[in-house]
Amino acid sequence: MLVTKSKNNSALLWSIVSIVLGFGSIVYCFPHITDLASDGIARTTRTVTYFIQIIKGGTV
């Protein structure tokens, strides 16, 4: 098995920092993402209901 040692000792530190920052940004933005998704589902449901009423010939 070939093992190479990194010449840059700070690479591991910066990798961990970037992973922590990425995870933190996902956690911070998660409530906003779920709100957008639920709004999108509600809009889609309303649109489908609207078109079904139009197809059936009902009043809108």
Z-matrix of the N, CA and C atoms (Angstrom, degrees):
N
C 1 1.443
C 2 1.533 1 108.36
N 3 1.298 2 115.96 1 130.92
C 4 1.447 3 121.51 2 -178.10
C 5 1.529 4 109.19 3 -92.10
N 6 1.317 5 115.82 4 122.43
C 7 1.463 6 121.01 5 -179.70
C 8 1.515 7 108.12 6 -117.57
N 9 1.326 8 115.53 7 127.05
C 10 1.465 9 119.10 8 177.43
C 11 1.515 10 108.75 9 -114.31
N 12 1.306 11 115.07 10 140.01
C 13 1.464 12 120.46 11 178.95
C 14 1.519 13 108.29 12 -101.15
N 15 1.313 14 115.47 13 130.64
C 16 1.461 15 120.03 14 -179.97
C 17 1.520 16 109.77 15 -68.58
N 18 1.340 17 115.98 16 136.36
C 19 1.453 18 120.30 17 177.38
C 20 1.518 19 111.47 18 -80.03
N 21 1.334 20 116.10 19 -14.75
C 22 1.455 21 120.85 20 -179.03
C 23 1.528 22 108.41 21 -103.52
N 24 1.315 23 117.20 22 105.12
C 25 1.461 24 120.93 23 -177.10
C 26 1.521 25 112.50 24 -72.29
N 27 1.319 26 118.30 25 -21.92
C 28 1.467 27 120.12 26 -178.27
C 29 1.522 28 112.23 27 -85.07
N 30 1.338 29 118.94 28 -4.48
C 31 1.467 30 121.53 29 -179.24
C 32 1.523 31 111.07 30 -62.29
N 33 1.325 32 116.91 31 -41.41
C 34 1.461 33 120.34 32 179.01
C 35 1.523 34 110.53 33 -64.25
N 36 1.307 35 116.99 34 -42.12
C 37 1.460 36 120.94 35 179.08
C 38 1.527 37 110.85 36 -61.20
N 39 1.337 38 117.42 37 -47.18
C 40 1.463 39 120.32 38 -179.54
C 41 1.522 40 111.92 39 -67.14
N 42 1.310 41 117.62 40 -31.96
C 43 1.462 42 120.93 41 176.02
C 44 1.528 43 110.55 42 -64.73
N 45 1.320 44 115.66 43 -45.06
C 46 1.468 45 120.20 44 178.90
C 47 1.521 46 110.38 45 -64.82
N 48 1.331 47 117.55 46 -41.58
C 49 1.466 48 121.01 47 178.65
C 50 1.528 49 110.41 48 -61.38
N 51 1.324 50 117.50 49 -43.32
C 52 1.462 51 119.93 50 -178.94
C 53 1.523 52 111.75 51 -67.49
N 54 1.326 53 117.57 52 -37.23
C 55 1.463 54 120.99 53 176.98
C 56 1.520 55 110.25 54 -64.79
N 57 1.325 56 117.18 55 -43.70
C 58 1.466 57 121.29 56 179.31
C 59 1.529 58 110.58 57 -63.89
N 60 1.335 59 117.51 58 -42.69
C 61 1.467 60 120.50 59 178.09
C 62 1.529 61 111.58 60 -64.00
N 63 1.320 62 117.03 61 -42.05
C 64 1.466 63 120.59 62 177.56
C 65 1.510 64 111.87 63 -62.64
N 66 1.320 65 116.66 64 -45.60
C 67 1.464 66 120.71 65 178.85
C 68 1.529 67 110.63 66 -63.78
N 69 1.333 68 116.68 67 -41.41
C 70 1.466 69 120.30 68 179.21
C 71 1.517 70 112.28 69 -63.58
N 72 1.325 71 117.27 70 -39.20
C 73 1.463 72 119.50 71 179.57
C 74 1.521 73 111.18 72 -68.35
N 75 1.322 74 117.54 73 -36.59
C 76 1.471 75 120.12 74 176.20
C 77 1.521 76 110.23 75 -64.32
N 78 1.328 77 117.56 76 -44.91
C 79 1.466 78 121.16 77 179.50
C 80 1.525 79 110.25 78 -63.67
N 81 1.317 80 117.28 79 -39.98
C 82 1.475 81 121.33 80 -179.04
C 83 1.526 82 111.42 81 -67.13
N 84 1.333 83 117.48 82 -39.22
C 85 1.465 84 121.46 83 -176.12
C 86 1.528 85 113.69 84 -89.55
N 87 1.318 86 119.01 85 -8.15
C 88 1.462 87 121.67 86 -173.66
C 89 1.529 88 113.12 87 -58.06
N 90 1.347 89 120.68 88 -45.36
C 91 1.465 90 118.55 89 178.77
C 92 1.530 91 112.77 90 -60.54
N 93 1.322 92 117.34 91 -38.08
C 94 1.463 93 120.45 92 178.54
C 95 1.526 94 110.98 93 -66.53
N 96 1.319 95 116.77 94 -39.11
C 97 1.463 96 120.95 95 179.24
C 98 1.522 97 110.39 96 -64.63
N 99 1.330 98 117.93 97 -42.61
C 100 1.462 99 120.28 98 179.75
C 101 1.526 100 111.17 99 -67.36
N 102 1.338 101 117.61 100 -35.71
C 103 1.472 102 120.15 101 175.93
C 104 1.521 103 110.84 102 -63.34
N 105 1.327 104 116.85 103 -44.31
C 106 1.467 105 119.86 104 178.45
C 107 1.526 106 111.17 105 -61.96
N 108 1.312 107 116.87 106 -41.62
C 109 1.465 108 120.43 107 -179.64
C 110 1.519 109 111.07 108 -65.18
N 111 1.338 110 117.67 109 -43.15
C 112 1.466 111 119.46 110 -179.46
C 113 1.521 112 111.23 111 -68.54
N 114 1.341 113 117.76 112 -35.86
C 115 1.464 114 120.64 113 175.30
C 116 1.520 115 110.57 114 -64.15
N 117 1.304 116 117.13 115 -40.55
C 118 1.461 117 121.10 116 178.29
C 119 1.512 118 112.39 117 -63.82
N 120 1.340 119 116.88 118 -40.54
C 121 1.462 120 121.03 119 178.57
C 122 1.528 121 109.67 120 -66.17
N 123 1.328 122 117.28 121 -41.33
C 124 1.464 123 120.61 122 179.44
C 125 1.530 124 110.50 123 -64.10
N 126 1.322 125 117.46 124 -42.93
C 127 1.468 126 120.78 125 178.72
C 128 1.523 127 110.95 126 -64.03
N 129 1.320 128 116.89 127 -41.97
C 130 1.461 129 120.74 128 179.61
C 131 1.521 130 110.34 129 -62.96
N 132 1.312 131 116.98 130 -42.37
C 133 1.463 132 121.03 131 179.30
C 134 1.521 133 110.56 132 -62.65
N 135 1.337 134 117.13 133 -44.66
C 136 1.465 135 120.27 134 178.37
C 137 1.519 136 111.41 135 -62.69
N 138 1.317 137 117.28 136 -41.07
C 139 1.465 138 121.10 137 -179.43
C 140 1.513 139 111.19 138 -65.24
N 141 1.324 140 117.28 139 -44.35
C 142 1.464 141 120.76 140 179.02
C 143 1.528 142 110.02 141 -63.13
N 144 1.320 143 117.69 142 -43.03
C 145 1.465 144 121.19 143 178.43
C 146 1.524 145 110.82 144 -61.41
N 147 1.329 146 117.07 145 -41.63
C 148 1.461 147 122.76 146 178.98
C 149 1.531 148 110.68 147 -60.91
N 150 1.344 149 116.88 148 -47.62
C 151 1.457 150 119.69 149 -179.42
C 152 1.519 151 111.97 150 -68.25
N 153 1.310 152 118.47 151 -34.02
C 154 1.467 153 120.70 152 176.04
C 155 1.516 154 110.51 153 -63.48
N 156 1.344 155 116.91 154 -40.95
C 157 1.463 156 119.55 155 177.10
C 158 1.523 157 111.10 156 -64.31
N 159 1.324 158 117.54 157 -39.28
C 160 1.472 159 120.92 158 179.01
C 161 1.527 160 109.55 159 -65.18
N 162 1.330 161 117.76 160 -43.29
C 163 1.457 162 121.37 161 -178.97
C 164 1.530 163 110.71 162 -64.44
N 165 1.314 164 116.90 163 -40.25
C 166 1.463 165 120.79 164 179.89
C 167 1.520 166 112.15 165 -72.83
N 168 1.322 167 117.11 166 -15.01
C 169 1.460 168 120.72 167 179.56
C 170 1.515 169 113.28 168 86.27
N 171 1.294 170 117.23 169 14.94
C 172 1.464 171 120.75 170 179.41
C 173 1.522 172 111.47 171 -79.23
N 174 1.302 173 115.33 172 168.93
C 175 1.466 174 119.54 173 177.44
C 176 1.514 175 109.58 174 -78.80
N 177 1.307 176 115.86 175 143.96
C 178 1.456 177 120.78 176 -177.04
C 179 1.504 178 109.63 177 -105.10
